Each structure stands twice: as C-alpha cells, then as structure tokens.
C-alpha cells in the first residue's frame, strides 16, 4: 500500500499529516491524489469511510499553496477552492479536517451552512478565505448578499453528490456553478454512480478520470450484518435485548421519521439509557451538541434520521441499528457505513417487520446478497419471528395476538434487564408505574343544559299562534351585539 511520503507533499502539509497519524494511503487516496495533483477532473467512487476527504483536500491545498501570503488585505485571499456538501454536519466535519491539514500554512479556510446566524459567517468571508466549504443553500444566500465572490475559483469539489441530487439541490448547484470560471478543475465524489450522477458529470466535468475502488453500492466487508424478524410493537424491547446480549457500548439507531426519532429517544431515556436525538427539526446548535456528546462518550445511543447517514466520521462506533428499514435502499449502505470504518470491524442490525418485504427486496437487489431473516428469542421464551409467504400476508400478524396473550408481561424483561450483569446500559432500570385513573374520564358525556331549553331571546319572543301561512318558515331570531334605538324626529 502506498505511503504519504511517496507523494512528496509540501513540508507544512506533511507535518500536519504526520501529526494526525496518517501513514499508508487508502485505495481512493492512492488513486485520486496523483490525478488531482496533475490538474485533471475526477469522478471518484468509494465505500463510505475510506478517506475521501483527504483524497481531495490534500492535493487541493498542495496546489494552492503557491498563493499563500501573510497579507491582511482580503483582496489577497480570494476563494481558490470551493467544496460543496449536502448537510450541515458534513460541511462542519470537512471544514475541521481542512483546518487540520492547513494548520501550518497561511491558507485560510471557512465554512458556511444554514441554521446559523449569517453575521459571523459574513465577517469571516469579508476577511478573505482561500478554501470555502459550504452547503448549497447558504452559499447562495451569501452570493446574493454579495458577501462572497467566486470569479477566481480554481477547484470545485462536489462531495456526496448523489445525496445532493436526492434532496433536490440540482437547481442550486447549477446556479452556483454558473458563477464560477469555466477554466477550473472539478472533482465529483460519490458513494454511488447513478444515471443522474453520470449526467451531472457529463455536463460539468471535462474528460474526467473515473476512479472506482469498490463495486457501486457495496457494503464494507468489515461490517457483519444481521436481519431480525421483529413485530413493530417489539422493536424497542429487541433493541435493549441485543444491546445487553452483545455488550454494545455505543451505537447509531436509525429511524425513518423525525417524530419517531424524538419518541424513541424519549422512551429509551425513560428506560435509563443515555440517548440523544438528531433530526432535521433540531436547531443547528442542538445537532452539533448531540454529535459532540456522542463523540465524547457522554451519549451511548444516537437516535437519528438519515440526516446522519452520510459521511459522518466518528471513530470506533461498534454498531448500527436500523430500527426502521430505510425507504431508499441506498440509504441502507450509507447507514451501516457509520460502523466498521477505516478497517475496523462493525455490527449492523436491522429490525424487519411484516410490512417491510418490498424494502428488503430492494436492499437485496442493491447489495446483490440474499437476506436471511433470523428469529429473535427473548428471555421469556417468545420468538419474534414472522415469515413472508406467497399470499403477501405475514404469519406474524395472524399469530401475533395469540402469542402476545401467551407470553409473559413485558415487565419480565425489565426484571431480567437488572439481573443480566455488566453493561454500560444495564446499570439503571426504571420500573414504570401507571398513574391512577380518574373515573370522571370513564363516564359518558352528559350535557348540563336542559334538553328543551332555548336561548332567552327566543324563549321570550316565541309566538303563541301563527299569523302567517304554515308553509312559510319564520326567521330565527339571534342575539344582537349592539342595541339600537329609534329616534323620533322632534
């Protein structure tokens, strides 16, 4: 495997890389770095977690070092390299990596993304930066406010390009690219090469060098995958059971909806687990705090939506749980890529309910691997297994009600939770007690008004006899808001 010493990085970059512990290059780095250094466009694909950030950041910094200077004038520090990413978390992560690589140089870098006040970002941009990391929407805000000029950009990086297209950033990308010089080097990195990505590359890349270090949509070989048949009502119980059984100390738990994410985090917290929620409705400050707490070990379970499925590089996460099977099969590859990074081993566990048959079929087609559903035996002897039959109906639903009646109450699991011994999750357990029920709420509604009681204004003026035809319905009188008086002329 190639070493970083073989590519003859500038001393300031080589010093930073050595401090970060980089020795041997990953396959995507070994193939992409020489091509980028030569100034050619690149279309790169690799498994998630294989070091794509260094593959484009190091050669870009090497190329723009010729522009570094100590001047305090913003005009001497125009944007030379632009890196676009789909999510705030990814933008922040890449910006931190770029700062570490360039720490011993005079190259300035900055990051701009939504969910934060624009004023601090504007002040930093006005000082001048050579490397700008951004999300498309917030970058357009700064362009329209004339806070940044992109007419001297030499390098453009579209990272996680497939995700940017998935969430509808294509019009924004087209607008941003229209502000850039036509003579530039464009690098496109993606975990997958869909037809849409190839069309984007043909429009904006010039004779790109295609680099594929892994079969598209391939899952990392270091991740061991398990699929368990679990009814929806049993998923939370299965999650706690597998955490204890496997001695898992930290994990991502992916769900499909923001509401489900918040509810699951709250219920697991109530069960005594240290959790945090990460989804799109959280403010940027809350999202960053949740990630920092997870990285520092203050939080053991990060309950998240697919906002955290792409590119987040958190080392030594032993497991990923798919509490819900993802709607998009490609998201499965990205979710389980949060574990087993940089050659480490990882565990990916997915809970498959009877309604997930089609979604599992899509995953099987994508990863070209047959999925074997496993039964999950709980401590009370009840098996969670359901099966798929040709009729499309799951036996888990037909047998579920009887099985639930036969098995012991769920509180039995809480008792076993206390007795199963050492685990960072098993030290506390709550015994939930239901609040006393007020019998008032079990009574049917009864109106306090008399059945035939009429408003006072109708009761007082109710006619005793009809002076008009019985076929004409009289107008119903209503209460007047203001009483008017007729005045007689004097």
KAJO-V208488 format. One record per residue. N is the residue number from 1. RES is the residue in three letters. PHI is phi in degrees with one decimal (NA if undefined). D_FIRST is the distance of its C-alpha to the first C-alpha in whole Angstrom. Layout:
BEGIN
N/RES/PHI/D_FIRST
N/RES/PHI/D_FIRST
END
This chain:
BEGIN
1/UNK/NA/0
2/UNK/-68.0/4
3/UNK/-108.0/7
4/UNK/-65.7/10
5/UNK/-68.8/12
6/UNK/-79.8/11
7/UNK/-97.2/13
8/UNK/52.4/16
9/UNK/-68.1/17
10/UNK/-58.2/21
11/UNK/-54.6/22
12/UNK/-67.2/23
13/UNK/-77.7/20
14/UNK/-61.3/18
15/UNK/-65.8/20
16/UNK/-65.5/21
17/UNK/-64.7/17
18/UNK/-65.3/17
19/UNK/-64.4/20
20/UNK/-82.2/18
21/UNK/85.1/16
22/UNK/-77.0/13
23/UNK/-125.0/10
24/UNK/-97.0/6
25/UNK/-85.1/7
26/UNK/-75.4/8
27/UNK/-55.7/8
28/UNK/-67.5/11
29/UNK/-68.7/11
30/UNK/-62.7/8
31/UNK/-89.1/11
32/UNK/-83.8/14
33/UNK/-59.6/14
34/UNK/-62.5/15
35/UNK/-69.2/17
36/UNK/-66.1/19
37/UNK/-62.5/19
38/UNK/-81.5/21
39/UNK/89.4/23
40/UNK/-90.5/23
41/UNK/-70.5/24
42/UNK/-132.3/21
43/UNK/-120.7/22
44/UNK/-113.1/19
45/UNK/-131.7/19
46/UNK/-156.9/16
47/UNK/-60.6/17
48/UNK/-63.9/19
49/UNK/86.0/17
50/UNK/-108.8/14
51/UNK/89.5/14
52/UNK/-66.6/16
53/UNK/-61.3/18
54/UNK/-65.9/16
55/UNK/-64.2/15
56/UNK/-107.1/19
57/UNK/-71.9/20
58/UNK/-63.2/18
59/UNK/-66.0/19
60/UNK/-64.9/22
61/UNK/-61.8/23
62/UNK/-60.4/22
63/UNK/-73.3/24
64/UNK/-95.2/27
65/UNK/-61.8/27
66/UNK/-65.3/29
67/UNK/-96.3/32
68/UNK/-66.9/32
69/UNK/-157.7/35
70/UNK/-101.1/37
71/UNK/-64.7/40
72/UNK/-91.5/42
73/UNK/-76.5/43
74/UNK/-59.5/42
75/UNK/-64.2/42
76/UNK/-85.2/39
77/UNK/-130.0/37
78/UNK/-75.0/37
79/UNK/-69.0/34
80/UNK/-102.6/31
81/UNK/-133.3/29
82/UNK/-120.3/30
83/UNK/-117.0/28
84/UNK/-108.8/30
85/UNK/-135.7/29
86/UNK/-80.5/31
87/UNK/-126.9/32
88/UNK/-64.0/33
89/UNK/-62.9/31
90/UNK/-65.8/28
91/UNK/-60.9/29
92/UNK/-64.1/30
93/UNK/-66.1/26
94/UNK/-64.7/25
95/UNK/-61.7/27
96/UNK/-64.0/26
97/UNK/-64.9/23
98/UNK/-61.5/24
99/UNK/-61.3/26
100/UNK/-66.7/24
101/UNK/-64.7/22
102/UNK/-99.4/25
103/UNK/-62.4/27
104/UNK/-99.0/27
105/UNK/-108.7/28
106/UNK/-95.8/31
107/UNK/-73.8/30
108/UNK/-96.5/32
109/UNK/-137.2/31
110/UNK/-151.3/33
111/UNK/-130.9/33
112/UNK/-131.8/36
113/UNK/-153.8/36
114/UNK/-73.7/39
115/UNK/83.0/41
116/UNK/-126.8/42
117/UNK/-63.1/44
118/UNK/-75.8/44
119/UNK/-61.9/46
120/UNK/-60.6/43
121/UNK/-64.5/40
122/UNK/-62.5/43
123/UNK/-60.6/43
124/UNK/-69.4/40
125/UNK/-65.7/39
126/UNK/-65.3/43
127/UNK/-74.1/41
128/UNK/98.3/38
129/UNK/-140.9/35
130/UNK/-89.4/32
131/UNK/-118.2/29
132/UNK/-116.0/31
133/UNK/-104.6/30
134/UNK/-155.3/33
135/UNK/-94.1/34
136/UNK/-59.4/36
137/UNK/-61.6/39
138/UNK/-69.1/39
139/UNK/-62.9/38
140/UNK/-62.7/41
141/UNK/-58.7/43
142/UNK/-71.8/42
143/UNK/-64.3/43
144/UNK/-66.4/46
145/UNK/-83.0/47
146/UNK/60.5/46
147/UNK/-88.1/44
148/UNK/-144.8/41
149/UNK/-121.4/41
150/UNK/-115.3/38
151/UNK/-81.5/39
152/UNK/-118.8/36
153/UNK/-68.8/33
154/UNK/-105.3/30
155/UNK/-135.1/28
156/UNK/-125.4/28
157/UNK/-120.7/26
158/UNK/-106.1/27
159/UNK/-96.3/25
160/UNK/51.1/25
161/UNK/-63.0/28
162/UNK/-63.9/29
163/UNK/-67.8/30
164/UNK/-62.1/32
165/UNK/-71.7/34
166/UNK/-59.7/34
167/UNK/-97.0/36
168/UNK/85.5/38
169/UNK/-89.5/37
170/UNK/-57.8/37
171/UNK/-59.8/40
172/UNK/-65.2/39
173/UNK/-61.9/36
174/UNK/-62.5/38
175/UNK/-65.4/40
176/UNK/-63.0/38
177/UNK/-65.0/36
178/UNK/-70.4/40
179/UNK/-86.2/40
180/UNK/-94.6/37
181/UNK/-62.4/37
182/UNK/-72.1/36
183/UNK/-86.8/34
184/UNK/-158.3/31
185/UNK/-104.1/27
186/UNK/-115.5/27
187/UNK/-118.4/23
188/UNK/-119.9/24
189/UNK/-119.3/22
190/UNK/-154.2/23
191/UNK/-76.7/22
192/UNK/-134.9/24
193/UNK/-114.9/26
194/UNK/-84.6/29
195/UNK/-57.9/32
196/UNK/-65.1/33
197/UNK/-64.9/30
198/UNK/-65.9/29
199/UNK/-67.9/33
200/UNK/-61.9/32
201/UNK/-64.4/29
202/UNK/-67.0/32
203/UNK/-82.1/34
204/UNK/-122.4/32
205/UNK/-107.1/29
206/UNK/-108.7/30
207/UNK/46.0/28
208/UNK/-70.5/24
209/UNK/-87.3/21
210/UNK/-88.0/20
211/UNK/-123.1/17
212/UNK/-127.1/17
213/UNK/-97.6/14
214/UNK/-155.0/16
215/UNK/-60.2/20
216/UNK/-54.6/22
217/UNK/66.4/24
218/UNK/-83.6/21
219/UNK/-83.5/21
220/UNK/-64.0/19
221/UNK/-69.6/18
222/UNK/-83.9/18
223/UNK/-101.5/22
224/UNK/-89.3/25
225/UNK/-107.1/28
226/UNK/-133.1/31
227/UNK/-121.9/34
228/UNK/-109.9/38
229/UNK/-77.8/41
230/UNK/-138.5/43
231/UNK/-69.0/46
232/UNK/-55.3/46
233/UNK/-69.0/49
234/UNK/-101.6/46
235/UNK/-64.1/43
236/UNK/-64.3/43
237/UNK/-64.8/45
238/UNK/-65.4/42
239/UNK/-61.0/39
240/UNK/-64.3/41
241/UNK/-62.0/41
242/UNK/-72.9/37
243/UNK/-61.2/36
244/UNK/-70.0/39
245/UNK/-63.9/38
246/UNK/-94.4/34
247/UNK/61.2/34
248/UNK/-76.0/32
249/UNK/-101.6/32
250/UNK/-158.3/31
251/UNK/-162.8/31
252/UNK/-85.5/31
253/UNK/-127.0/34
254/UNK/-98.3/34
255/UNK/-127.2/38
256/UNK/-91.9/39
257/UNK/-131.2/42
258/UNK/-66.4/42
259/UNK/-65.8/46
260/UNK/-62.8/44
261/UNK/-63.1/41
262/UNK/-64.5/44
263/UNK/-65.7/46
264/UNK/-65.6/44
265/UNK/-61.1/42
266/UNK/-66.7/46
267/UNK/-69.7/47
268/UNK/-69.5/44
269/UNK/-62.7/45
270/UNK/-66.6/48
271/UNK/-81.1/47
272/UNK/98.4/46
273/UNK/-93.4/42
274/UNK/-85.6/40
275/UNK/-127.2/39
276/UNK/-148.8/39
277/UNK/-103.2/39
278/UNK/-137.0/37
279/UNK/-152.2/39
280/UNK/-66.8/40
281/UNK/-83.0/43
282/UNK/-76.3/42
283/UNK/-67.9/42
284/UNK/-61.6/39
285/UNK/-63.4/40
286/UNK/-65.6/41
287/UNK/-66.1/37
288/UNK/-66.5/35
289/UNK/-65.1/37
290/UNK/-62.9/36
291/UNK/-65.9/33
292/UNK/-63.0/33
293/UNK/-65.3/35
294/UNK/-69.6/32
295/UNK/-64.5/30
296/UNK/-82.4/32
297/UNK/89.5/33
298/UNK/-70.3/36
299/UNK/-117.2/36
300/UNK/-94.9/35
301/UNK/-120.0/35
302/UNK/-101.1/35
303/UNK/-86.3/37
304/UNK/-147.2/36
305/UNK/-91.9/36
306/UNK/-71.3/33
307/UNK/-61.9/33
308/UNK/-105.0/31
309/UNK/-82.1/29
310/UNK/-108.0/27
311/UNK/71.8/24
312/UNK/-62.1/25
313/UNK/-106.2/22
314/UNK/-118.1/24
315/UNK/-73.3/22
316/UNK/62.6/23
317/UNK/-84.2/25
318/UNK/-76.4/26
319/UNK/-151.2/28
320/UNK/-131.1/29
321/UNK/-110.8/33
322/UNK/-93.7/34
323/UNK/-61.1/37
324/UNK/-119.3/38
325/UNK/-67.5/36
326/UNK/-65.2/35
327/UNK/-69.0/38
328/UNK/-102.0/35
329/UNK/-60.5/32
330/UNK/-64.1/29
331/UNK/-65.6/30
332/UNK/-62.3/29
333/UNK/-61.1/26
334/UNK/-72.6/26
335/UNK/-60.3/28
336/UNK/-73.3/26
337/UNK/-73.2/22
338/UNK/-75.7/24
339/UNK/-120.0/23
340/UNK/66.3/20
341/UNK/-87.9/18
342/UNK/54.3/14
343/UNK/85.9/14
344/UNK/-75.5/17
345/UNK/-85.2/20
346/UNK/-148.2/23
347/UNK/-126.5/26
348/UNK/-120.3/28
349/UNK/-120.4/32
350/UNK/-119.9/34
351/UNK/-97.4/38
352/UNK/-110.7/39
353/UNK/-93.2/43
354/UNK/-60.6/45
355/UNK/-89.5/45
356/UNK/-97.6/42
357/UNK/-57.4/42
358/UNK/-67.0/41
359/UNK/-64.1/38
360/UNK/-66.2/36
361/UNK/-61.0/37
362/UNK/-65.2/35
363/UNK/-65.8/32
364/UNK/-59.9/32
365/UNK/-65.6/32
366/UNK/-70.0/29
367/UNK/-90.2/27
368/UNK/54.0/28
369/UNK/-139.7/29
370/UNK/-75.2/32
371/UNK/-91.2/33
372/UNK/-103.4/35
373/UNK/-78.8/38
374/UNK/-106.1/38
375/UNK/-79.1/41
376/UNK/-121.3/42
377/UNK/-90.6/44
378/UNK/-87.0/46
379/UNK/-69.2/47
380/UNK/-91.1/51
381/UNK/88.2/50
382/UNK/-82.9/50
383/UNK/-95.4/47
384/UNK/-87.3/46
385/UNK/-66.2/45
386/UNK/-125.0/46
387/UNK/-137.1/46
388/UNK/-98.4/46
389/UNK/-122.6/48
390/UNK/-59.2/49
391/UNK/-72.5/52
392/UNK/86.4/50
393/UNK/-97.6/51
394/UNK/-92.8/49
395/UNK/-65.6/51
396/UNK/-61.2/50
397/UNK/-78.9/52
398/UNK/-69.4/55
399/UNK/-99.3/55
400/UNK/-61.7/54
401/UNK/-66.4/57
402/UNK/-66.4/58
403/UNK/-64.1/55
404/UNK/-64.2/55
405/UNK/-69.6/59
406/UNK/-79.4/58
407/UNK/-78.8/55
408/UNK/-67.2/56
409/UNK/-60.4/56
410/UNK/-65.1/53
411/UNK/-62.5/54
412/UNK/-62.5/53
413/UNK/-68.9/49
414/UNK/-63.2/50
415/UNK/-66.2/52
416/UNK/-68.9/49
417/UNK/-57.6/46
418/UNK/-71.3/48
419/UNK/-95.0/48
420/UNK/-84.9/45
421/UNK/92.8/43
422/UNK/-65.7/41
423/UNK/-170.4/38
424/UNK/-66.9/38
425/UNK/-94.3/40
426/UNK/-97.8/42
427/UNK/-81.6/44
428/UNK/-128.4/47
429/UNK/-149.2/49
430/UNK/-104.8/51
431/UNK/-101.1/54
432/UNK/-74.3/55
433/UNK/-117.2/59
434/UNK/-78.1/61
435/UNK/-72.0/63
436/UNK/-60.4/67
437/UNK/-91.0/68
438/UNK/-77.3/71
439/UNK/-63.2/74
440/UNK/-58.7/75
441/UNK/-79.7/72
442/UNK/-89.7/72
443/UNK/-80.4/76
444/UNK/-68.1/76
445/UNK/-70.4/77
446/UNK/-130.6/81
447/UNK/-73.7/82
448/UNK/-83.8/84
449/UNK/-84.6/87
450/UNK/-65.8/90
451/UNK/-59.0/89
452/UNK/-103.0/92
453/UNK/-70.9/92
454/UNK/-109.9/92
455/UNK/-57.2/91
456/UNK/-59.9/94
457/UNK/-71.1/94
458/UNK/-84.1/95
459/UNK/-64.8/97
460/UNK/-70.6/99
461/UNK/-105.5/100
462/UNK/-65.4/100
463/UNK/-68.0/103
464/UNK/-88.4/105
465/UNK/-146.0/106
466/UNK/-91.0/105
467/UNK/-104.8/107
468/UNK/-121.3/105
469/UNK/-61.2/104
470/UNK/-68.7/102
471/UNK/-83.6/100
472/UNK/-104.3/98
473/UNK/-85.9/96
474/UNK/-68.4/96
475/UNK/-68.3/94
476/UNK/-83.8/92
477/UNK/-83.7/93
478/UNK/-123.4/90
479/UNK/-71.6/90
480/UNK/-86.7/90
481/UNK/-73.1/88
482/UNK/-128.0/91
483/UNK/-92.4/94
484/UNK/-104.6/96
485/UNK/-117.3/100
486/UNK/-85.3/102
487/UNK/-101.9/105
488/UNK/-91.5/108
489/UNK/-63.4/110
490/UNK/-89.9/112
END
